Amino acid sequence: MAWFNEVTFYHIYPLGAFDAPKHNTDADGNGQAQAAKSRILQLADWIPHLKELGIGALYIGPVFESVSHGYDTTDYFTPDKRLGTKEDFRQVFSALHEAGIKIVLDGVFNHTGRLFAPYRDVVEKKDSSPYRWWFSNLNFGWGNPLGDPCTYDTWGGDWNLVKLNLSNPDVRNYLLSAVGSWIDDYDIDGLRLDTADVLHPDFIRDLNRYTKSRKSDFWLMGEFMNCANCQMMGPDLLDSITNYECWKGMYSSVNSKNYFEISYGINRQTNPQWGMYKDKYLYNFLDNHDQPRIASQVSDKRTLKNLYTMLITMPGIPSVYYGSEWGMEGRKGHGTEADYDLRRPMTLKDMAAGDQELMKHISLLTAFRKTSKALQYGSYTNIVERNEQLLYERRFEDETVLVGFNIAEHEYTFEGRDITLPPFESCVIRNGDRII
């Protein structure tokens, strides 16, 4: 048993949430950083809301110096000046820890931005640079489309994202020293590994070994866009990965009125005989900084409460994306601004104007989950599967939790269970007592 399997996470994309400028350079593009702005201090004002929502851990990132969206890192040791200083971060993170909230940062280790000092040294000195072997497939035979005198492997074909050579011990040691400074400076409790699907397993093993030596309960979670990566989870690798299979299954099931899809997906992962992730705990979510807000993803907003019931009662680790607990909307766009609508600013005043009923529903669920080993660690069994209704059981030792859903336009009674649900309602029942 571990803290990260027992909490509900809250996910904040801080550059968006706290209304930072889209770019961290002067207008002439010379790369000169702006003066620090203490936007991260706003996060301290969110702590009462996080407590009311039942949050036990905060995944916040990216937070280190970068040029634009945060994933083009230029300095792994300095917070992004658009967010604040080291002292600002220490102050806020200390307040979060005092409130009993764990802190997980983004680890962007596959690639760096073009203003990363070792890369600029390579551009200037070429083959004579001591960082010549820090970057993957660096080639001085021709220039890149951005005017640099070299080409290199990128992430996703974006020339602003220069792939690091993680086979180089110097690169690994540099990144591990950065992580060590984050533990020393901010007392972080875990990392979410960006683009973990393209990180070499040996690097993840090194990271696991190092972080667990610093904190035995340090959490490592990897971003994977598919769920065929059970081999990347284990005592010497990752503790968890993103559950994109069930992300899609949850909203698709209610949109198509086909609960068979999500019930099949959960059973495929967790079946005690042949489940590919049995005895493992995936990171579950309904939306995030890369995907449409769930309130914009569903075709009928009456399904939102049922979706959060599932998120918080299904096997795995639930995570709520900032603002979505109030029904905040956001749709995926196109081009360089594709994600801006998903990462909009949000204030406490915005929260007060949001969907109070949905927020209270989530708070009830997270409060119950804190008390329920069946939801944290229990087995999963499908009891009733229909297109518009689903009933499943979570069981741990002497605790049994039944979770039911109805997305029909009419009332439905589960045969033999004495459970009746109005249209678009869900229920949670522990050992015969109705909780929700």
Buried (B, 14 or more C-beta within 10 A) or exposed (E): EEEBBBBBBBBBBBBBBBBBEEBBBEEEEEBEBBEBBBBBBBBBEBBEBBBEBBBBBBBBBBBBBBBBBBBBBBBBEBBBBBBBBBEBBBBBBBBBBEBEBBBBBBBBBBBBBBBBEBBBBBEEEEEEBEBBBBBBEBEEEEEBEEEBEBBBBBBEEEBBBBBBBBEBEEBBEBBBEBBBBBBEBBBBBBBBBBBBBBBEBEBBEBBBEBBBEEEEEBBBBBBBEEBEBBEBBBEEBBBBBBBBBBBBBBBBBBBEBBBBBBBBBBBBBBBEEEBBBBEBBBBBBBBBBBBBBBBBBBEEBEBBBBBBBBBBBBBBBBBBBBBBBBBBBBEBEEEEEEBBBBBBBBBEEEBEEBBEEBBBBBBBBBBBBEEBBBBBBBBBBBBBBBBBBBBBBBBBEEBBBBBBBBBBEEEBEBEEEEBEBEEBBBBBBBEEEEBB
